[in-house]
């Protein structure tokens, strides 16, 4: 079904559209709004001499319709690198067209290229469609509770 589009690495020119996709993704996941300067912040992370993260985008008819962002992380238990898939999102009108699976496969290929042992991620427990999608792709759920601990500017 993948017609009329392509998956490719994000470029600096994609940053405004990528920030809009991130905002739509955050809204979909019922998360806090993204920062107003998200495009600039992503540019720093994605396009530095030594990038902190990577991003693949789906472009169709000159429009970005999806993205996957990931970073290289280390598992102490495995003593091996893994890729953390931070986001995988395809806009509503384009879901079911195979783009999510193609993005996931591309991320898996990037993991292999970077020497990572596996790809890890999480999704909200209420997102039954995503859970079915990931299970169909061969992923195995690992139940955990995710925590966030804010750090104040003074380090406390």
Secondary structure by P-SEA (a helix, b strand, c coil): ccccbbbbcccccaaaaaaaaaaaaaaaacccccccaaaaaaaaacccccccbbbbbbbcccccccbbbbbbbbbccccbbbbbcccccccccccccaaaaaaaaaaaaaaaaaccccccccccccaaaaaaaaaaabbbbbbbbbbbbbbccccc
